[in-house]
Amino acid sequence: MENIDKKSSSPQNKINLQGFQKVNLYFPKEDDKKKSFNKKENIDESSVMKRILRKRKQNMVAQHEEFIQHDVSLLRNNTLKIDARAKDYCVVRRDKDFVTLYELYKSKDFKQNPKKIFVLGEGSNTIFASREIESLVVKIDSAYFNIITQDDEFVWVSCDAGLLFRDFVVWSCENGFSGLENLAGIYGTVGAAPVQNIGAYGTEVKDVIDNVTYFDLKIGDFRTINNKDCNFSYRSSIFKYQDGTKIISQVCFKLKKQFVFNDSYSALSKAFANVKKSDINPLSVAKKVMEIRDNKLPNPRNLGNCGSFFKNPVISFEHYERLSLIYPNIVAYDDNDGKKISAAWLIEVCGFKGKKYNKVGMYNKQPLVLVNYGVRTVTELLDFADLVAQTVKTKFDIDLIKEPHIVY
Ligand SMILES: Cc1cc2nc3c(=O)[nH]c(=O)nc-3n(C[C@H](O)[C@H](O)[C@H](O)COP(=O)(O)OP(=O)(O)OC[C@H]3O[C@@H](n4cnc5c(N)ncnc54)[C@H](O)[C@@H]3O)c2cc1C
């Protein structure tokens, strides 16, 4: 186990997995040379970089804590602000933590008292569904990234799974790399991004992922798989429905050096309709996307939520045709398997938009977002979600499926 042999299916993959001793490489462009650089790390020190550097320092200090901790509060580890506690909890920051976890997983003790494994990022797509979480909660908390290689067109950047995705997006846009700008402001960690193939404003993260490295707890080894083998689809991948034993440690992004504006989403094309082409760049797009999102979505810092609570359901063409005779304004998109219906529209037509029941409700600007106005226990929240889903079922004969991962 000491010499972990990483199998790579990608020619560009030269990932150095020496944990926090990794060296950050940064290849400045001519314009960037004018900027000030952080001498130690050789990267520019924007506010985002300051946050990342702070996290790395905290991680170094934390290296002597017990690996398995007990009765740990998860309140700060989920954006829905549910006050659950993990019976068993550990933090994985570097390669040797994966090894320790593997040894634990294979131990006689663990075999005699098996537990489900739940891999936790920022908890922005997670519902802790009981007060005491029985699963072993494995928190991923690493925050390094390297430029691995580049050619005339692309740059390959490998990121640790614990890095905040929104921080990495800002870094990439600030450095003029294109591909992630439409995904600016999405909550969560880099490691969780491929899990449900996060998407927004006409882009999905699969469009910019080159390969993904995960630790396979069953065999105690790292594996790197390329984009195709991740089986990405709408809000899904091979990592979505698994038992927690495939733990993503790194994601390698392939970003464009030349900016390509994806304005397929109408709110974005409208926002830039009167802007000179030469003034549009990854950073200006990212800023606009964040502005649009801020106006539409509640900030979890102020109001507990986990983004879209339900997936957009896909129904058959026949079902869609029947509904569109009764509801000519139904919001639907083409899908390989039929018609994808806007869950937000369904919820709004059922009268839940902006409705508050005690301390739970659907957000007034985006009815797909369930908001926690102050409940600490999950029952009230899930009961309300069931009421919404049941009402949609009765009115439209459509099943709403919850998007977040429900953990016990
Ligand atoms: C305000 C708000 C807006 C949002 N907007 C969007 C949006 O526009 N588009 C979108 O797609 N999503 C959106 N989301 C949902 C969420 O941001 C994403 O799903 C995000 O990728 C979750 O990241 P996380 O680190 O918080 O994952 P968590 O909630 O911690 O985990 C989510 C799932 O990923 C698994 N996982 C996490 N890390 C790893 C890992 N390293 N290895 C293997 N499995 C792992 C977990 O086990 C779990 O199954 C939004 C959420 C919020 C709160």
The ligand as a Tripos MOL2 file, in Angstrom:
@<TRIPOS>MOLECULE
LIG
   53    58     1     0     0
SMALL
NO_CHARGES

@<TRIPOS>ATOM
      1 C1        -27.2470   28.0250   -3.8140 C.3       1 LIG1
      2 C2        -26.9070   26.7730   -4.5820 C.ar      1 LIG1
      3 C3        -26.8960   26.8000   -5.9520 C.ar      1 LIG1
      4 C4        -26.6030   25.6450   -6.6820 C.ar      1 LIG1
      5 N1        -26.6090   25.7140   -8.0450 N.ar      1 LIG1
      6 C5        -26.3200   24.6130   -8.7670 C.ar      1 LIG1
      7 C6        -26.2970   24.6880  -10.1950 C.ar      1 LIG1
      8 O1        -26.5060   25.7390  -10.7920 O.2       1 LIG1
      9 N2        -26.0270   23.5590  -10.8810 N.ar      1 LIG1
     10 C7        -25.7590   22.3700  -10.2440 C.ar      1 LIG1
     11 O2        -25.5060   21.3850  -10.9410 O.2       1 LIG1
     12 N3        -25.7700   22.2800   -8.9000 N.ar      1 LIG1
     13 C8        -26.0410   23.3680   -8.1460 C.ar      1 LIG1
     14 N4        -26.0730   23.2920   -6.7830 N.ar      1 LIG1
     15 C9        -25.8290   21.9930   -6.1330 C.3       1 LIG1
     16 C10       -24.3780   21.8050   -5.6360 C.3       1 LIG1
     17 O3        -23.7050   23.0120   -5.6330 O.3       1 LIG1
     18 C11       -23.5900   20.8130   -6.4930 C.3       1 LIG1
     19 O4        -24.2520   19.5820   -6.5780 O.3       1 LIG1
     20 C12       -22.1800   20.5720   -5.9340 C.3       1 LIG1
     21 O5        -21.4250   19.8460   -6.8680 O.3       1 LIG1
     22 C13       -22.1860   19.8380   -4.5840 C.3       1 LIG1
     23 O6        -20.8680   19.8960   -4.0860 O.3       1 LIG1
     24 P1        -20.5490   19.5590   -2.5660 P.3       1 LIG1
     25 O7        -19.0830   19.5300   -2.4050 O.co2     1 LIG1
     26 O8        -21.2950   20.4580   -1.6830 O.co2     1 LIG1
     27 O9        -21.1290   18.0660   -2.4860 O.3       1 LIG1
     28 P2        -21.7990   17.3490   -1.2490 P.3       1 LIG1
     29 O10       -23.1450   17.9110   -1.0120 O.co2     1 LIG1
     30 O11       -20.8790   17.3200   -0.1020 O.co2     1 LIG1
     31 O12       -21.9410   15.8910   -1.8690 O.3       1 LIG1
     32 C14       -22.8190   15.6860   -2.9680 C.3       1 LIG1
     33 C15       -22.6270   14.2770   -3.5260 C.3       1 LIG1
     34 O13       -21.3030   14.1530   -4.0540 O.3       1 LIG1
     35 C16       -20.5850   13.1010   -3.3800 C.3       1 LIG1
     36 N5        -19.2000   13.5360   -3.2530 N.ar      1 LIG1
     37 C17       -18.7450   14.7010   -2.7460 C.ar      1 LIG1
     38 N6        -17.4080   14.7580   -2.8300 N.ar      1 LIG1
     39 C18       -17.0010   13.5850   -3.3880 C.ar      1 LIG1
     40 C19       -15.7390   13.0190   -3.7070 C.ar      1 LIG1
     41 N7        -14.5920   13.6720   -3.5000 N.pl3     1 LIG1
     42 N8        -15.7150   11.7610   -4.2280 N.ar      1 LIG1
     43 C20       -16.8360   11.0710   -4.4730 C.ar      1 LIG1
     44 N9        -18.0660   11.5510   -4.1760 N.ar      1 LIG1
     45 C21       -18.1480   12.7950   -3.6340 C.ar      1 LIG1
     46 C22       -21.2930   12.9460   -2.0460 C.3       1 LIG1
     47 O14       -21.0640   11.6760   -1.5040 O.3       1 LIG1
     48 C23       -22.7310   13.1910   -2.4560 C.3       1 LIG1
     49 O15       -23.2560   12.0430   -3.0620 O.3       1 LIG1
     50 C24       -26.3270   24.4380   -6.0130 C.ar      1 LIG1
     51 C25       -26.3260   24.4230   -4.6060 C.ar      1 LIG1
     52 C26       -26.5930   25.5740   -3.9060 C.ar      1 LIG1
     53 C27       -26.5610   25.5430   -2.3980 C.3       1 LIG1
@<TRIPOS>BOND
     1     1     2 1
     2     2     3 ar
     3     2    52 ar
     4     3     4 ar
     5     4     5 ar
     6     4    50 ar
     7     5     6 ar
     8     6     7 ar
     9     6    13 1
    10     7     8 2
    11     7     9 ar
    12     9    10 ar
    13    10    11 2
    14    10    12 ar
    15    12    13 ar
    16    13    14 ar
    17    14    15 1
    18    14    50 ar
    19    15    16 1
    20    16    17 1
    21    16    18 1
    22    18    19 1
    23    18    20 1
    24    20    21 1
    25    20    22 1
    26    22    23 1
    27    23    24 1
    28    24    25 2
    29    24    26 1
    30    24    27 1
    31    27    28 1
    32    28    29 2
    33    28    30 1
    34    28    31 1
    35    31    32 1
    36    32    33 1
    37    33    34 1
    38    33    48 1
    39    34    35 1
    40    35    36 1
    41    35    46 1
    42    36    37 ar
    43    36    45 ar
    44    37    38 ar
    45    38    39 ar
    46    39    40 ar
    47    39    45 ar
    48    40    41 1
    49    40    42 ar
    50    42    43 ar
    51    43    44 ar
    52    44    45 ar
    53    46    47 1
    54    46    48 1
    55    48    49 1
    56    50    51 ar
    57    51    52 ar
    58    52    53 1
@<TRIPOS>SUBSTRUCTURE
     1 LIG1         1 GROUP 0 **** ****
